Amino acid sequence: MNFKEKLKLSLGEDVVKDDEETLLRYSKDSSDHPPILPSVVILPRNLNDVIRAVEILYSERIPITPRGSGTSLTGGSIPSEGGAVISLERMNKIKEIDEENLTATVEAGVITGDLINEVGKFNLFYPPDPASLQSCTIGGNVAENAGGPRAFKYGTTKNYVLEIEAVIKNGERIRIGKKTKSGWWI
């Protein structure tokens, strides 16, 4: 059984795509870099799907390219030749807005403009405002350290990330950083 069959068996054909139209769509981003066709595109619904996909791809030695919405101007979401794209666009929930600690917990596929609008309802402010804020994702912003015009005054994405939950090469789930109350750290 090849790796695509393993992925489809484990995750389902609604998550694992290898039709020509999908592969073409995920072969490029908004940059001028030439497209590279992936072997497969994975559209996980949740963290468990990501873990399972990474486990299979790692065991088969298939290169993985994570992807947000593909608005990168640097080629950051263009896949490796013969590799897999894991697009986190379906993982788009704002899980919590914590007014007291001035934090938000979001999935990687949350659209940046949606987060800005949502925290605004609590009279809070999320400064990074890349030009593509109505279509770019928080995960992509983290990967590219996105900024926008307000970055001159408030800084870029890295200044607003306290904690990241990630899946590393063998499917292991890790946490980096710690959600802390903003302001004073003792």
Backbone as a printed PyTorch tensor [residue, N CA C, xyz], in Angstrom:
tensor([[[  0.8590,  -1.1830,   0.0000],
         [  0.0000,   0.0000,   0.0000],
         [  0.9010,   1.2410,   0.0000]],

        [[  0.6610,   2.1750,  -0.9400],
         [  1.4790,   3.3900,  -0.9710],
         [  0.9760,   4.4190,   0.0550]],

        [[  1.7380,   5.4870,   0.2200],
         [  1.4200,   6.4560,   1.2680],
         [  0.0810,   7.1530,   1.0430]],

        [[ -0.3140,   7.3850,  -0.2010],
         [ -1.6090,   8.0230,  -0.4720],
         [ -2.7550,   7.1100,  -0.0450]],

        [[ -2.6160,   5.8390,  -0.3310],
         [ -3.6450,   4.8820,   0.0810],
         [ -3.7270,   4.8000,   1.5980]],

        [[ -2.5720,   4.8110,   2.2730],
         [ -2.5540,   4.7970,   3.7420],
         [ -3.2460,   6.0350,   4.3000]],

        [[ -2.9480,   7.1980,   3.7070],
         [ -3.5690,   8.4450,   4.1590],
         [ -5.0780,   8.4050,   3.9690]],

        [[ -5.5220,   7.9670,   2.7890],
         [ -6.9630,   7.9200,   2.5040],
         [ -7.6810,   6.9330,   3.4140]],

        [[ -7.0510,   5.7980,   3.6730],
         [ -7.6340,   4.7950,   4.5640],
         [ -7.7470,   5.3370,   5.9870]],

        [[ -6.7230,   6.0440,   6.4320],
         [ -6.6800,   6.5510,   7.7990],
         [ -7.5400,   7.8020,   7.9990]],

        [[ -7.5420,   8.7110,   7.0070],
         [ -8.1820,  10.0210,   7.1830],
         [ -9.4500,  10.2180,   6.3620]],

        [[ -9.5940,   9.4690,   5.2940],
         [-10.7730,   9.6100,   4.4430],
         [-10.4960,  10.4530,   3.2120]],

        [[-11.2770,  10.1910,   2.1750],
         [-11.0760,  10.8840,   0.9020],
         [-11.5360,  12.3390,   0.9420]],

        [[-12.3130,  12.7250,   1.9620],
         [-12.6880,  14.1310,   2.1060],
         [-11.5410,  14.9580,   2.6780]],

        [[-10.5470,  14.3020,   3.2540],
         [ -9.3780,  14.9740,   3.8440],
         [ -8.1740,  14.8820,   2.9120]],

        [[ -8.0200,  13.7800,   2.2320],
         [ -6.8450,  13.5150,   1.3920],
         [ -7.2370,  13.6600,  -0.0730]],

        [[ -6.5890,  14.6030,  -0.7470],
         [ -6.9260,  14.9000,  -2.1430],
         [ -5.6920,  14.7180,  -3.0280]],

        [[ -5.9080,  14.0630,  -4.1750],
         [ -4.8130,  13.9460,  -5.1330],
         [ -5.2860,  14.1270,  -6.5720]],

        [[ -6.4550,  14.7480,  -6.7350],
         [ -6.9450,  15.0430,  -8.0830],
         [ -6.1620,  16.2200,  -8.6580]],

        [[ -6.0690,  16.2760,  -9.9620],
         [ -5.2340,  17.2660, -10.6480],
         [ -5.6090,  18.7050, -10.3000]],

        [[ -6.8930,  19.0020, -10.2310],
         [ -7.3470,  20.3670,  -9.9340],
         [ -6.8580,  20.8300,  -8.5530]],

        [[ -7.0080,  19.9620,  -7.5460],
         [ -6.5640,  20.3090,  -6.1890],
         [ -5.0480,  20.4600,  -6.1360]],

        [[ -4.3300,  19.5200,  -6.7340],
         [ -2.8620,  19.5920,  -6.7260],
         [ -2.3870,  20.8860,  -7.3750]],

        [[ -3.0090,  21.2780,  -8.4680],
         [ -2.6380,  22.5220,  -9.1500],
         [ -2.8990,  23.7380,  -8.2650]],

        [[ -4.0560,  23.7550,  -7.6090],
         [ -4.4220,  24.8910,  -6.7430],
         [ -3.4120,  25.0720,  -5.6060]],

        [[ -2.8880,  23.9670,  -5.0640],
         [ -1.9570,  24.0410,  -3.9320],
         [ -0.4920,  24.0050,  -4.3580]],

        [[ -0.2230,  24.1590,  -5.6490],
         [  1.1510,  24.1250,  -6.1550],
         [  1.8080,  25.5000,  -6.1240]],

        [[  1.0390,  26.5200,  -5.7930],
         [  1.5530,  27.8840,  -5.8420],
         [  0.9320,  28.7200,  -4.7310]],

        [[  1.5160,  29.8910,  -4.5410],
         [  0.9400,  30.8680,  -3.6110],
         [  0.8910,  32.2110,  -4.3360]],

        [[  0.8220,  33.2980,  -3.6130],
         [  0.7050,  34.6150,  -4.2490],
         [  2.0430,  35.1940,  -4.6940]],

        [[  3.1160,  34.4610,  -4.5110],
         [  4.4340,  34.9250,  -4.9240],
         [  4.6420,  34.7080,  -6.4220]],

        [[  5.7720,  35.1670,  -6.9110],
         [  6.1410,  34.9680,  -8.3110],
         [  6.9150,  33.6740,  -8.5210]],

        [[  7.1000,  32.8880,  -7.4760],
         [  7.8350,  31.6340,  -7.5970],
         [  7.0720,  30.6700,  -8.5030]],

        [[  7.7930,  29.8850,  -9.2850],
         [  7.1020,  28.9220, -10.1450],
         [  6.3980,  27.8510,  -9.3190]],

        [[  5.2520,  27.3850,  -9.7780],
         [  4.5270,  26.3550,  -9.0330],
         [  5.2770,  25.0230,  -9.0270]],

        [[  5.0780,  24.2670,  -7.9590],
         [  5.5970,  22.9010,  -7.8470],
         [  4.4250,  22.0290,  -7.4210]],

        [[  4.1200,  21.0310,  -8.2170],
         [  2.9840,  20.1530,  -7.9640],
         [  3.2660,  19.2130,  -6.7890]],

        [[  2.4310,  19.2420,  -5.7440],
         [  2.6020,  18.2630,  -4.6640],
         [  2.0740,  16.9010,  -5.1140]],

        [[  2.4160,  15.8740,  -4.3760],
         [  1.8710,  14.5360,  -4.6510],
         [  0.4710,  14.3860,  -4.0780]],

        [[  0.2310,  15.1070,  -2.9750],
         [ -1.0330,  14.9690,  -2.2670],
         [ -1.2820,  16.2380,  -1.4520]],

        [[ -2.5620,  16.5470,  -1.2440],
         [ -2.9710,  17.6670,  -0.3950],
         [ -3.8390,  17.0900,   0.7160]],

        [[ -3.5290,  17.4820,   1.9400],
         [ -4.2770,  17.0060,   3.1000],
         [ -4.9660,  18.2110,   3.7310]],

        [[ -6.2710,  18.0810,   3.9660],
         [ -7.0940,  19.1460,   4.5350],
         [ -7.6410,  18.6700,   5.8810]],

        [[ -6.7890,  18.6530,   6.9230],
         [ -7.2330,  18.1100,   8.2100],
         [ -8.3780,  18.9130,   8.8170]],

        [[ -9.2190,  18.1800,   9.5480],
         [-10.3490,  18.7990,  10.2490],
         [ -9.9790,  19.1960,  11.6640]],

        [[ -8.9350,  18.5400,  12.2100],
         [ -8.5780,  18.7610,  13.6120],
         [ -7.1320,  18.3160,  13.8520]],

        [[ -6.6710,  18.5100,  15.0700],
         [ -5.2910,  18.1820,  15.4260],
         [ -4.9950,  16.6950,  15.2520]],

        [[ -5.9400,  15.8400,  15.5580],
         [ -5.7120,  14.3980,  15.3920],
         [ -5.4670,  14.0260,  13.9340]],

        [[ -6.1600,  14.6850,  13.0090],
         [ -5.9050,  14.4500,  11.5850],
         [ -4.4790,  14.8650,  11.2160]],

        [[ -4.0380,  15.9960,  11.7520],
         [ -2.6720,  16.4690,  11.4770],
         [ -1.6610,  15.4490,  11.9970]],

        [[ -1.8540,  15.0110,  13.2200],
         [ -0.9330,  14.0490,  13.8330],
         [ -0.8500,  12.7810,  12.9910]],

        [[ -1.9760,  12.2430,  12.6050],
         [ -1.9900,  10.9950,  11.8310],
         [ -1.3290,  11.1830,  10.4640]],

        [[ -1.6220,  12.2970,   9.8040],
         [ -1.0160,  12.5790,   8.5000],
         [  0.5030,  12.6860,   8.6260]],

        [[  0.9740,  13.4090,   9.6190],
         [  2.4190,  13.5850,   9.8050],
         [  3.0890,  12.2510,  10.1280]],

        [[  2.4480,  11.4410,  10.9530],
         [  3.0070,  10.1140,  11.2660],
         [  3.2170,   9.2970,   9.9890]],

        [[  2.2030,   9.2670,   9.1440],
         [  2.2850,   8.4800,   7.9100],
         [  3.3330,   9.0690,   6.9690]],

        [[  3.2780,  10.3670,   6.7500],
         [  4.2220,  11.0080,   5.8290],
         [  5.6620,  10.8630,   6.3190]],

        [[  5.8700,  11.0190,   7.6170],
         [  7.2180,  10.8810,   8.1790],
         [  7.7340,   9.4560,   7.9960]],

        [[  6.8800,   8.4760,   8.2560],
         [  7.3020,   7.0770,   8.1300],
         [  7.6270,   6.7240,   6.6720]],

        [[  7.0100,   7.4260,   5.7240],
         [  7.2510,   7.1900,   4.2980],
         [  8.3010,   8.1520,   3.7220]],

        [[  8.8360,   9.0260,   4.5720],
         [  9.8780,   9.9890,   4.1790],
         [  9.3980,  10.9540,   3.0760]],

        [[  8.1640,  11.4090,   3.2110],
         [  7.5750,  12.3490,   2.2560],
         [  7.7070,  13.7620,   2.8360]],

        [[  8.3080,  14.7000,   2.0870],
         [  8.4180,  16.0880,   2.5880],
         [  7.0410,  16.7140,   2.8000]],

        [[  6.9370,  17.5170,   3.8520],
         [  5.6670,  18.1440,   4.2300],
         [  5.8030,  19.6590,   4.1470]],

        [[  4.8220,  20.3050,   3.5280],
         [  4.7490,  21.7590,   3.5150],
         [  3.4400,  22.1670,   4.1820]],

        [[  3.5190,  22.8280,   5.3470],
         [  2.2840,  23.3480,   5.9570],
         [  1.8260,  24.5770,   5.1790]],

        [[  0.5210,  24.8310,   5.2090],
         [ -0.0130,  25.9340,   4.4210],
         [ -1.2130,  26.5610,   5.1130]],

        [[ -1.2900,  27.8740,   5.0030],
         [ -2.4750,  28.5980,   5.4380],
         [ -3.3660,  28.7970,   4.2240]],

        [[ -3.5930,  30.0570,   3.8500],
         [ -4.4600,  30.3210,   2.6980],
         [ -3.6750,  30.5840,   1.4220]],

        [[ -2.3480,  30.5290,   1.4850],
         [ -1.5410,  30.6820,   0.2790],
         [ -1.3440,  32.1130,  -0.1730]],

        [[ -1.4680,  33.0730,   0.7500],
         [ -1.2840,  34.4810,   0.3710],
         [  0.1750,  34.9240,   0.4610]],

        [[  1.0690,  34.0160,   0.7970],
         [  2.4850,  34.3460,   0.9490],
         [  3.0690,  34.9660,  -0.3130]],

        [[  3.8520,  36.0040,  -0.1340],
         [  4.5690,  36.6230,  -1.2490],
         [  6.0180,  36.1620,  -1.2930]],

        [[  6.3880,  35.2470,  -0.4010],
         [  7.7730,  34.7850,  -0.3090],
         [  7.9660,  33.3600,  -0.8090]],

        [[  6.9070,  32.6970,  -1.2200],
         [  7.0090,  31.3030,  -1.6540],
         [  6.9670,  30.3260,  -0.4990]],

        [[  6.6000,  30.7960,   0.6800],
         [  6.6120,  29.9690,   1.8810],
         [  5.6810,  28.7820,   1.8690]],

        [[  4.6700,  28.8000,   1.0300],
         [  3.7260,  27.6730,   1.0200],
         [  3.8080,  26.8370,  -0.2580]],

        [[  4.8730,  27.0380,  -1.0270],
         [  5.0710,  26.2100,  -2.2230],
         [  5.6910,  24.8870,  -1.7810]],

        [[  5.1070,  23.7690,  -2.1980],
         [  5.5770,  22.4600,  -1.7130],
         [  6.9120,  22.0270,  -2.3140]],

        [[  7.5070,  21.0430,  -1.6800],
         [  8.6920,  20.3900,  -2.2300],
         [  8.2410,  19.4380,  -3.3320]],

        [[  9.1050,  19.2270,  -4.2990],
         [  8.8200,  18.2880,  -5.3860],
         [  8.4330,  16.9300,  -4.8210]],

        [[  7.2570,  16.4230,  -5.1910],
         [  6.8100,  15.1120,  -4.7380],
         [  6.3390,  15.0720,  -3.2980]],

        [[  6.2740,  16.2290,  -2.6590],
         [  5.8980,  16.2880,  -1.2540],
         [  4.4000,  16.4000,  -1.0350]],

        [[  4.0460,  16.6000,   0.2180],
         [  2.6510,  16.7340,   0.6290],
         [  2.4080,  18.1380,   1.1720]],

        [[  1.2560,  18.6780,   0.8720],
         [  0.8080,  19.9340,   1.4680],
         [ -0.2050,  19.5730,   2.5440]],

        [[ -0.0010,  20.1210,   3.7340],
         [ -1.0160,  20.0190,   4.7850],
         [ -1.5800,  21.4210,   4.9550]],

        [[ -2.7840,  21.6240,   4.4390],
         [ -3.4330,  22.9270,   4.5120],
         [ -4.3170,  22.9740,   5.7490]],

        [[ -4.0690,  23.9660,   6.5790],
         [ -4.7830,  24.0740,   7.8610],
         [ -6.0210,  24.9560,   7.7680]],

        [[ -6.4950,  25.2050,   6.5610],
         [ -7.6150,  26.1250,   6.3630],
         [ -8.9150,  25.6850,   7.0350]],

        [[ -9.1220,  24.3880,   7.2120],
         [-10.3440,  23.9090,   7.8840],
         [-10.2680,  24.0730,   9.4010]],

        [[ -9.0750,  24.2420,   9.9180],
         [ -8.8880,  24.4020,  11.3730],
         [ -8.9480,  25.9050,  11.6660]],

        [[-10.1670,  26.4390,  11.6910],
         [-10.3630,  27.8870,  11.6790],
         [-11.2310,  28.4050,  12.8280]],

        [[-11.0910,  27.7890,  13.9760],
         [-11.9180,  28.2010,  15.1210],
         [-11.1620,  29.1600,  16.0440]],

        [[-11.8840,  30.1830,  16.4730],
         [-11.3960,  31.0170,  17.5700],
         [-11.8950,  30.3170,  18.8200]],

        [[-11.0060,  29.7120,  19.5670],
         [-11.3970,  28.8690,  20.7000],
         [-11.7220,  29.6760,  21.9460]],

        [[-10.9960,  30.7700,  22.1490],
         [-11.2220,  31.5610,  23.3670],
         [-10.6830,  32.9720,  23.1760]],

        [[-11.4320,  33.9260,  23.6920],
         [-10.9200,  35.2800,  23.8660],
         [-10.9950,  35.5470,  25.3600]],

        [[ -9.8390,  35.6990,  25.9640],
         [ -9.7250,  35.8730,  27.4090],
         [ -9.4950,  37.3590,  27.6850]],

        [[-10.5880,  38.0460,  28.0220],
         [-10.5210,  39.4960,  28.2450],
         [ -9.6010,  39.8580,  29.4070]],

        [[ -9.6500,  39.0710,  30.4790],
         [ -8.8600,  39.3800,  31.6740],
         [ -7.3620,  39.3160,  31.3920]],

        [[ -6.9380,  38.3030,  30.6420],
         [ -5.5180,  38.1270,  30.3690],
         [ -5.0950,  38.6800,  29.0100]],

        [[ -6.0510,  39.2850,  28.2950],
         [ -5.7790,  39.9070,  26.9980],
         [ -5.1450,  38.9310,  26.0140]],

        [[ -5.7170,  37.7260,  25.9370],
         [ -5.2030,  36.7070,  25.0210],
         [ -6.3420,  36.1030,  24.2150]],

        [[ -5.9660,  35.5180,  23.0940],
         [ -6.9000,  34.7530,  22.2710],
         [ -6.2340,  33.4240,  21.9570]],

        [[ -7.0150,  32.3720,  21.9840],
         [ -6.5340,  31.0440,  21.5870],
         [ -7.2610,  30.6960,  20.3020]],

        [[ -6.4610,  30.4710,  19.2380],
         [ -7.0370,  30.2470,  17.9120],
         [ -6.3660,  29.0700,  17.2230]],

        [[ -7.0820,  28.4800,  16.2700],
         [ -6.4880,  27.4730,  15.4080],
         [ -5.7460,  28.1760,  14.2680]],

        [[ -4.8360,  27.4670,  13.6590],
         [ -3.9540,  28.0440,  12.6390],
         [ -4.6900,  28.5970,  11.4270]],

        [[ -5.8600,  28.0660,  11.0990],
         [ -6.5830,  28.4910,   9.9060],
         [ -7.5050,  29.6840,  10.0890]],

        [[ -7.4820,  30.3150,  11.2570],
         [ -8.3290,  31.4910,  11.4890],
         [ -7.8520,  32.6350,  10.5830]],

        [[ -8.7840,  33.2560,   9.8940],
         [ -8.4710,  34.4050,   9.0390],
         [ -8.1330,  35.5920,   9.9530]],

        [[ -7.0390,  36.2630,   9.6520],
         [ -6.5480,  37.3600,  10.4920],
         [ -7.6020,  38.4490,  10.6770]],

        [[ -8.2730,  38.8450,   9.6200],
         [ -9.3150,  39.8680,   9.7220],
         [-10.4570,  39.4410,  10.6280]],

        [[-10.7840,  38.1420,  10.6240],
         [-11.8360,  37.6390,  11.5130],
         [-11.4170,  37.7700,  12.9740]],

        [[-10.1400,  37.4810,  13.2590],
         [ -9.6500,  37.6360,  14.6360],
         [ -9.6820,  39.1080,  15.0430]],

        [[ -9.2220,  39.9820,  14.1640],
         [ -9.2320,  41.4180,  14.4680],
         [-10.6640,  41.8820,  14.7780]],

        [[-11.6300,  41.4630,  13.9560],
         [-13.0360,  41.8450,  14.1770],
         [-13.5770,  41.2690,  15.4780]],

        [[-13.2460,  40.0220,  15.7530],
         [-13.7770,  39.3540,  16.9460],
         [-13.2320,  39.9850,  18.2280]],

        [[-11.9300,  40.2510,  18.3010],
         [-11.3840,  40.8610,  19.5280],
         [-11.8840,  42.2930,  19.6770]],

        [[-12.1880,  42.9400,  18.5560],
         [-12.7470,  44.2930,  18.6050],
         [-14.0860,  44.3450,  19.3250]],

        [[-14.8450,  43.2570,  19.2650],
         [-16.1330,  43.1840,  19.9730],
         [-15.9470,  43.2480,  21.4850]],

        [[-14.7420,  42.9550,  21.9650],
         [-14.4200,  42.9970,  23.3940],
         [-13.6090,  44.2510,  23.7290]],

        [[-13.5940,  45.2090,  22.8060],
         [-12.7850,  46.4250,  22.9310],
         [-11.3060,  46.1010,  23.0850]],

        [[-10.8590,  45.0480,  22.4000],
         [ -9.4540,  44.6730,  22.3790],
         [ -8.9130,  44.9320,  20.9750]],

        [[ -7.5980,  44.8370,  20.8310],
         [ -6.9390,  45.2210,  19.5890],
         [ -5.8490,  44.2130,  19.2610]],

        [[ -5.8980,  43.6580,  18.0570],
         [ -4.8250,  42.7900,  17.5620],
         [ -4.1190,  43.5650,  16.4580]],

        [[ -2.8950,  44.0550,  16.7170],
         [ -2.2380,  44.9840,  15.8040],
         [ -1.8010,  44.4710,  14.4320]],

        [[ -1.2210,  43.2660,  14.2800],
         [ -0.7450,  42.9140,  12.9390],
         [ -1.8640,  43.0060,  11.8960]],

        [[ -1.5460,  43.6880,  10.7900],
         [ -2.5540,  43.9330,   9.7510],
         [ -1.9410,  43.8080,   8.3610]],

        [[ -1.5370,  42.5880,   7.9920],
         [ -0.9700,  42.4210,   6.6530],
         [ -1.9700,  42.8330,   5.5800]],

        [[ -1.4750,  43.1820,   4.4060],
         [ -2.3330,  43.6410,   3.3090],
         [ -3.4210,  42.6270,   2.9780]],

        [[ -3.1380,  41.3460,   3.1860],
         [ -4.1100,  40.3000,   2.8570],
         [ -4.9360,  39.8810,   4.0680]],

        [[ -5.1160,  40.7670,   5.0420],
         [ -5.7430,  40.3660,   6.3120],
         [ -7.1370,  39.7760,   6.1660]],

        [[ -7.8380,  40.0480,   5.0840],
         [ -9.1680,  39.4590,   4.8990],
         [ -9.1190,  38.0280,   4.3590]],

        [[ -7.9120,  37.5520,   3.9980],
         [ -7.8020,  36.1850,   3.4860],
         [ -6.6270,  35.4040,   4.0670]],

        [[ -5.6600,  36.0610,   4.6650],
         [ -4.5160,  35.3300,   5.2270],
         [ -4.8900,  34.7290,   6.5870]],

        [[ -4.1360,  33.7050,   6.9840],
         [ -4.4440,  33.0070,   8.2310],
         [ -3.4170,  33.3080,   9.3090]],

        [[ -3.8250,  33.1200,  10.5510],
         [ -2.9210,  33.3220,  11.6810],
         [ -1.7140,  32.3870,  11.5760]],

        [[ -1.9360,  31.1270,  11.2000],
         [ -0.8120,  30.2000,  11.0560],
         [  0.1930,  30.6830,  10.0320]],

        [[ -0.2950,  31.1780,   8.9050],
         [  0.5900,  31.7390,   7.8850],
         [  1.2910,  32.9870,   8.3890]],

        [[  0.5670,  33.8130,   9.1650],
         [  1.1820,  35.0160,   9.7450],
         [  2.3250,  34.6490,  10.6770]],

        [[  2.1250,  33.5990,  11.4720],
         [  3.1760,  33.1430,  12.3810],
         [  4.3670,  32.6290,  11.5700]],

        [[  4.1030,  31.8230,  10.5530],
         [  5.1720,  31.2490,   9.7360],
         [  5.9940,  32.3240,   9.0330]],

        [[  5.3330,  33.3980,   8.6100],
         [  6.0030,  34.4520,   7.8460],
         [  6.3260,  35.6950,   8.6860]],

        [[  5.9310,  35.6940,   9.9620],
         [  6.0930,  36.8570,  10.8410],
         [  5.4880,  38.1080,  10.1950]],

        [[  4.2450,  38.0020,   9.7820],
         [  3.5530,  39.0750,   9.0770],
         [  3.4290,  40.3260,   9.9410]],

        [[  3.3200,  41.4530,   9.2620],
         [  3.2090,  42.7170,   9.9680],
         [  2.1060,  43.5800,   9.4070]],

        [[  2.4450,  44.3900,   8.4120],
         [  1.5220,  45.3590,   7.8520],
         [  1.9020,  46.7530,   8.3190]],

        [[  1.1540,  47.7710,   7.9100],
         [  1.4930,  49.1540,   8.2390],
         [  1.6100,  49.4330,   9.7450]],

        [[  0.7970,  48.7710,  10.5540],
         [  0.8520,  49.0260,  12.0010],
         [  2.1050,  48.4410,  12.6490]],

        [[  2.8480,  47.6190,  11.9160],
         [  4.0670,  47.0110,  12.4680],
         [  5.0930,  48.0690,  12.8570]],

        [[  5.0940,  49.2030,  12.1830],
         [  6.0440,  50.2600,  12.5220],
         [  5.8550,  50.7440,  13.9570]],

        [[  4.6300,  50.7560,  14.4060],
         [  4.3380,  51.2070,  15.7680],
         [  4.2470,  50.0460,  16.7520]],

        [[  3.6190,  48.9250,  16.3360],
         [  3.2810,  47.8650,  17.2810],
         [  4.1010,  46.5820,  17.1340]],

        [[  4.8560,  46.4490,  16.0650],
         [  5.6230,  45.2290,  15.8560],
         [  4.8720,  44.2300,  14.9870]],

        [[  5.5260,  43.1100,  14.7390],
         [  4.9840,  42.0820,  13.8570],
         [  4.3520,  40.9480,  14.6690]],

        [[  3.9190,  39.9310,  13.9740],
         [  3.2170,  38.8080,  14.6030],
         [  3.9860,  38.2240,  15.7810]],

        [[  5.3070,  38.0940,  15.6660],
         [  6.0970,  37.4790,  16.7360],
         [  5.9210,  38.1830,  18.0830]],

        [[  5.5630,  39.4490,  18.0560],
         [  5.3580,  40.1980,  19.2940],
         [  4.0480,  39.8520,  19.9950]],

        [[  3.2000,  39.0450,  19.3470],
         [  1.8710,  38.7520,  19.8880],
         [  1.6010,  37.2680,  20.0690]],

        [[  2.6040,  36.4490,  19.9000],
         [  2.4410,  35.0080,  20.0660],
         [  3.0680,  34.5920,  21.3870]],

        [[  2.2490,  34.0350,  22.2780],
         [  2.7440,  33.5910,  23.5820],
         [  3.0230,  32.1000,  23.6020]],

        [[  2.1840,  31.3400,  22.9030],
         [  2.2870,  29.8850,  22.9640],
         [  1.8790,  29.3000,  21.6130]],

        [[  2.5950,  28.2620,  21.2040],
         [  2.2540,  27.5440,  19.9750],
         [  2.1550,  26.0690,  20.2960]],

        [[  1.0890,  25.4450,  19.8150],
         [  0.9700,  23.9980,  19.8500],
         [  1.2530,  23.5330,  18.4330]],

        [[  2.1940,  22.6090,  18.2900],
         [  2.6170,  22.1720,  16.9600],
         [  2.7780,  20.6630,  16.9100]],

        [[  2.7990,  20.1460,  15.7050],
         [  3.0630,  18.7320,  15.4650],
         [  4.4080,  18.6760,  14.7560]],

        [[  5.3460,  17.9150,  15.3280],
         [  6.6700,  17.8230,  14.7250],
         [  6.7950,  16.5440,  13.9030]],

        [[  7.9500,  16.3760,  13.3090],
         [  8.1880,  15.4100,  12.2330],
         [  7.6060,  14.0150,  12.4120]],

        [[  7.6410,  13.4540,  13.6010],
         [  7.1660,  12.0780,  13.7760],
         [  5.7150,  12.0040,  14.2650]],

        [[  5.0340,  13.1370,  14.2770],
         [  3.6500,  13.1710,  14.7280],
         [  3.4990,  13.5400,  16.1900]],

        [[  4.6250,  13.8300,  16.8480],
         [  4.5660,  14.2190,  18.2610],
         [  4.0040,  15.6330,  18.3830]],

        [[  3.1380,  15.8230,  19.3460],
         [  2.5170,  17.1170,  19.6310],
         [  3.3380,  17.8210,  20.7040]],

        [[  3.7060,  19.0730,  20.4490],
         [  4.4970,  19.8330,  21.4250],
         [  3.8530,  21.2010,  21.6610]],

        [[  4.2160,  21.7950,  22.7750],
         [  3.8250,  23.1750,  23.0940],
         [  5.1010,  23.9720,  23.3290]],

        [[  5.1340,  25.1550,  22.7400],
         [  6.2690,  26.0500,  22.8930],
         [  5.7330,  27.3450,  23.4740]],

        [[  6.3840,  27.8630,  24.5080],
         [  5.9300,  29.0830,  25.1510],
         [  4.9090,  28.7750,  26.2210]],

        [[  4.2550,  29.8270,  26.7010],
         [  3.2610,  29.6570,  27.7550],
         [  2.2980,  30.8300,  27.7010]],

        [[  1.0210,  30.5080,  27.8180],
         [  0.0000,  31.5580,  27.8710],
         [  0.1390,  32.2470,  29.2180]],

        [[  0.4790,  33.5160,  29.1830],
         [  0.6760,  34.2770,  30.4160],
         [ -0.1390,  35.5510,  30.3640]],

        [[ -0.3850,  36.0970,  31.5380],
         [ -1.0880,  37.3650,  31.6090],
         [ -0.1950,  38.4600,  31.0230]],

        [[ -0.7540,  39.2930,  30.1750],
         [  0.0570,  40.3610,  29.5850],
         [  0.3820,  41.4030,  30.6300]],

        [[  1.3820,  42.1670,  30.3730],
         [  1.8040,  43.2140,  31.3090],
         [  3.0440,  42.7810,  32.0510]],

        [[  2.9360,  42.6040,  33.3450],
         [  4.0990,  42.3200,  34.1610],
         [  4.3300,  40.8180,  34.2930]],

        [[  5.5620,  40.4140,  34.1210],
         [  5.9430,  39.0240,  34.3240],
         [  6.8840,  38.9600,  35.4950]],

        [[  6.5760,  38.1290,  36.4680],
         [  7.3980,  38.0220,  37.6910],
         [  7.9600,  36.6210,  37.7880]]])
